[in-house]
């Protein structure tokens, strides 16, 4: 790996996620597998916090900061959450793509029911 993660024109999304995970793994240092998983999952929470901060900034609901963000900032932070989540998934399972696609298909196949209605 050449360490240059800026070229997003080569490889599938999953190949890019793998490259990012590998580069992050190199920089993390000596962590156990358990610690690596823990910190990857905690990072999702940190990124979600940045989405929340941006959304507050769009609406001006933080009196100390006022209107400090745009919806474009919210969108960027949501992408960061998605990418961070996929990196965590790949950290936990080497078969992340199949696991993701299987779960996505399950969610797509699940019928949408009105609130409170149970499956037959």
Contact map, one row per residue, 1 for C-alpha under 8 A:
111000000000000000100000000000000000000000000000000000000000000000000000000000000000000000000000000000000000000000000000
111100000000000000000000000000000000000000000000000000000000000000000000000000000000000000000000000000000000000000000000
111110000000000000000010000000000000000000000000000000000000000000000000000000000000000000000000000000000000000000000000
011111100000000000000000000000000000000000000000000000000000000000000000000000000000000000000000000000000000000000000000
001111110000000100110000000000000000000000000000000000000000000000000000000000000000000000000000000000000000000000000000
000111110000000000000000000000000000000000000000000000000000000000000000000000000000000000000000000000000000000000000000
000111111100000000000000000000000000000000000000000000000000000000000000000000000000000000000000000000000000000000000000
000011111110000100000000000000000000000000000000000000000000000000000000000000000000000000000000000000000000000000000000
000000111110000000000000000000000000000000000000000000000000000000000000000000000000000000000000000000000000000000000000
000000111111000000000000000000000000000000000000000000000000000000000000000000000000000000000000000000000000000000000000
000000011111111100000000000000000000000000000000000000000000000000000000000000000000000000000000000000000000000000000000
000000000111111100000000000000000000000000000000000000000000000000000000000000000000000000000000000000000000000000000000
000000000011111110000000000000000000000000000000000000000000000000000000000000000000000000000000000000000000000000000000
000000000011111111000000000000000000000000000000000000000000000000000000000000000000000000000000100000000000000000000000
000000000011111111100000000000000000000000000000000000000000000000000000000000000000000000000000000000000000000000000000
000010010011111111110000000000000000000000000000000000000000000000000000000000000000000000000000000000000000000000000000
000000000000111111111000000000000000000000000000000000000000000000000000000000000010011000000000000000000000000000000000
000000000000011111111100000000000000000000000000000000000000000000000000000000000000001001000000000000000000000000000000
100010000000001111111110000000000000000000000000000000000000000000000000000000000000000000000000000000000000000000000000
000010000000000111111111000000000000000000000000000000000000000000000000000000000000001000000000000000000000000000000000
000000000000000011111111100000000000000000000000000000000000000000000000000000000000001001100000000000000000000000000000
000000000000000001111111110000000000000000000000000000000000000000000000000000000000000000000000000000000000000000000000
001000000000000000111111111000000000000000000000000000000000000000000000000000000000000000000000000000000000000000000000
000000000000000000011111111100000000000000000000000000000000000000000000000000000000000000000000000000000000000000000000
000000000000000000001111111110000000000000000000000000000000000000000000000000000000000000000000000000000000000000000000
000000000000000000000111111110000000000000000000000000000000000000000000000000000000000000000000000000000000000000000000
000000000000000000000011111110000000000000000000000000000000000000000000000000000000000000000000000000000000000000000000
000000000000000000000001111111100000000000000000000000000000000000000000000000000000000000000000000000000000000000000000
000000000000000000000000111111100000000000000000000000000000000000000000000000000000000000000000000000000000000000000000
000000000000000000000000000111110000000000000000000000000000000000000000000000000000000000000000000000000000000000000000
000000000000000000000000000111111111000000000000000000000000000000000000000000000000000000000000000000000000000000000000
000000000000000000000000000001111111000000000000000000000000000000000000000000000000000000000000000000000000000000000000
000000000000000000000000000000111111100000000000000000000000000000000000000000000000000000000000000000000000000000000000
000000000000000000000000000000111111110000000000000000000000000000000000000000000000000000000000000000000000000000000000
000000000000000000000000000000111111111000000000000000000000000000000000000000000000000000000000000000000000000000000000
000000000000000000000000000000111111111100000000000000000000000000000000000000000000000000100000000000000000000000000000
000000000000000000000000000000001111111110000000000000000000000000000000000000000000000100110000000000000000000000000000
000000000000000000000000000000000111111111000000000000000000000000000000000000000000000000000000000000000000000000000000
000000000000000000000000000000000011111111100000000000000000000000000000000000000000000000000000000000000000000000000000
000000000000000000000000000000000001111111110000000000000000000000000000000000000001001100100000000000000000000000000000
000000000000000000000000000000000000111111111000000000000000000000000000000000000000100100000000000000000000000000000000
000000000000000000000000000000000000011111111100000000000000000000000000000000000000000000000000000000000000000000000000
000000000000000000000000000000000000001111111110000000000000000000000000000000000001000000000000000000000000000000000000
000000000000000000000000000000000000000111111111000000000000000000000000000000001001100000000000000000000000000000000000
000000000000000000000000000000000000000011111111100000000000000000000000000000000000000000000000000000000000000000000000
000000000000000000000000000000000000000001111111110000000000000000000000000000000000000000000000000000000000000000000000
000000000000000000000000000000000000000000111111111000000000000000000000000010011001000000000000000000000000000000000000
000000000000000000000000000000000000000000011111111100000000000000000000000011001000000000000000000000000000000000000000
000000000000000000000000000000000000000000001111111110000000000000000000000000000000000000000000000000000000000000000000
000000000000000000000000000000000000000000000111111111000000000000000000000010000000000000000000000000000000000000000000
000000000000000000000000000000000000000000000011111111100000000000000000010011000000000000000000000000000000000000000000
000000000000000000000000000000000000000000000001111111110000000000000000000000000000000000000000000000000000000000000000
000000000000000000000000000000000000000000000000111111111000000000000000000000000000000000000000000000000000000000000000
000000000000000000000000000000000000000000000000011111111100000000011110110010000000000000000000000000000000000000000000
000000000000000000000000000000000000000000000000001111111110000000001110010000000000000000000000000000000000000000000000
000000000000000000000000000000000000000000000000000111111111110000101000000000000000000000000000000000000000000000000000
000000000000000000000000000000000000000000000000000011111111110011111100000000000000000000000000000000000000000000000000
000000000000000000000000000000000000000000000000000001111111000000111110000000000000000000000000000000000000000000000000
000000000000000000000000000000000000000000000000000000111111100001100000000000000000000000000000000000000000000000000000
000000000000000000000000000000000000000000000000000000011111111011110000000000000000000000000000000000000000000000000000
000000000000000000000000000000000000000000000000000000011011111001100000000000000000000000000000000000000000000000000000
000000000000000000000000000000000000000000000000000000011001111111100000000000000000000000000000000000000000000000000000
000000000000000000000000000000000000000000000000000000000001111111000000000000000000000000000000000000000000000000000000
000000000000000000000000000000000000000000000000000000000000011111000000000000000000000000000000000000000000000000000000
000000000000000000000000000000000000000000000000000000001001011111110000000000000000000000000000000000000000000000000000
000000000000000000000000000000000000000000000000000000001011111111110000000000000000000000000000000000000000000000000000
000000000000000000000000000000000000000000000000000000011111110011111000000000000000000000000000000000000000000000000000
000000000000000000000000000000000000000000000000000001001101000011111100000000000000000000000000000000000000000000000000
000000000000000000000000000000000000000000000000000001111100000000111110110000000000000000000000000000000000000000000000
000000000000000000000000000000000000000000000000000001101100000000011111110000000000000000000000000000000000000000000000
000000000000000000000000000000000000000000000000000001100100000000001111111000000000000000000000000000000000000000000000
000000000000000000000000000000000000000000000000000000000000000000000111111100000000000000000000000000000000000000000000
000000000000000000000000000000000000000000000000000001000000000000001111111110000000000000000000000000000000000000000000
000000000000000000000000000000000000000000000000001001100000000000001111111111000000000000000000000000000000000000000000
000000000000000000000000000000000000000000000000000000000000000000000011111111100000000000000000000000000000000000000000
000000000000000000000000000000000000000000000000000000000000000000000001111111110000000000000000000000000000000000000000
000000000000000000000000000000000000000000000011011001000000000000000000111111111000000000000000000000000000000000000000
000000000000000000000000000000000000000000000001001000000000000000000000011111111100000000000000000000000000000000000000
000000000000000000000000000000000000000000000000000000000000000000000000001111111110000000000000000000000000000000000000
000000000000000000000000000000000000000000000010000000000000000000000000000111111111000000000000000000000000000000000000
000000000000000000000000000000000000000000010011000000000000000000000000000011111111100000000000000000000000000000000000
000000000000000000000000000000000000000000000000000000000000000000000000000001111111110000000000000000000000000000000000
000000000000000010000000000000000000000000000000000000000000000000000000000000111111111000000000000000000000000000000000
000000000000000000000000000000000000000100110010000000000000000000000000000000011111111100000000000000000000000000000000
000000000000000000000000000000000000000010010000000000000000000000000000000000001111111110000000000000000000000000000000
000000000000000010000000000000000000000000000000000000000000000000000000000000000111111111000001000000000000000000000000
000000000000000011011000000000000000000100000000000000000000000000000000000000000011111111100000000000000000000000000000
000000000000000000000000000000000000100110000000000000000000000000000000000000000001111111110000000000000000000000000000
000000000000000000000000000000000000000000000000000000000000000000000000000000000000111111111001000000000000000000000000
000000000000000001001000000000000000000000000000000000000000000000000000000000000000011111111111100000000000000000000000
000000000000000000001000000000000001100100000000000000000000000000000000000000000000001111111100000000000000000000000000
000000000000000000000000000000000000100000000000000000000000000000000000000000000000000111111101000000000000000000000000
000000000000000000000000000000000000000000000000000000000000000000000000000000000000000011111111000000000000000000000000
000000000000000000000000000000000000000000000000000000000000000000000000000000000000000001111111000000000000000000000000
000000000000000000000000000000000000000000000000000000000000000000000000000000000000000001001111111000000000000000000000
000000000000000000000000000000000000000000000000000000000000000000000000000000000000010011011111111100000000000000000000
000000000000010000000000000000000000000000000000000000000000000000000000000000000000000001000011111110000000000000000000
000000000000000000000000000000000000000000000000000000000000000000000000000000000000000000000011111111000000000000000000
000000000000000000000000000000000000000000000000000000000000000000000000000000000000000000000011111111100000000000000000
000000000000000000000000000000000000000000000000000000000000000000000000000000000000000000000001111111110000000000000000
000000000000000000000000000000000000000000000000000000000000000000000000000000000000000000000000111111111000000000000000
000000000000000000000000000000000000000000000000000000000000000000000000000000000000000000000000011111111100000000000000
000000000000000000000000000000000000000000000000000000000000000000000000000000000000000000000000001111111110000000000000
000000000000000000000000000000000000000000000000000000000000000000000000000000000000000000000000000111111111000000000000
000000000000000000000000000000000000000000000000000000000000000000000000000000000000000000000000000011111111100000000000
000000000000000000000000000000000000000000000000000000000000000000000000000000000000000000000000000001111111110000000000
000000000000000000000000000000000000000000000000000000000000000000000000000000000000000000000000000000111111110000000000
000000000000000000000000000000000000000000000000000000000000000000000000000000000000000000000000000000011111111000000000
000000000000000000000000000000000000000000000000000000000000000000000000000000000000000000000000000000001111111000000000
000000000000000000000000000000000000000000000000000000000000000000000000000000000000000000000000000000000111111100000000
000000000000000000000000000000000000000000000000000000000000000000000000000000000000000000000000000000000001111110000000
000000000000000000000000000000000000000000000000000000000000000000000000000000000000000000000000000000000000011111000000
000000000000000000000000000000000000000000000000000000000000000000000000000000000000000000000000000000000000001111101100
000000000000000000000000000000000000000000000000000000000000000000000000000000000000000000000000000000000000000111111000
000000000000000000000000000000000000000000000000000000000000000000000000000000000000000000000000000000000000000011111000
000000000000000000000000000000000000000000000000000000000000000000000000000000000000000000000000000000000000000001111100
000000000000000000000000000000000000000000000000000000000000000000000000000000000000000000000000000000000000000011111110
000000000000000000000000000000000000000000000000000000000000000000000000000000000000000000000000000000000000000010011111
000000000000000000000000000000000000000000000000000000000000000000000000000000000000000000000000000000000000000000001111
000000000000000000000000000000000000000000000000000000000000000000000000000000000000000000000000000000000000000000000111
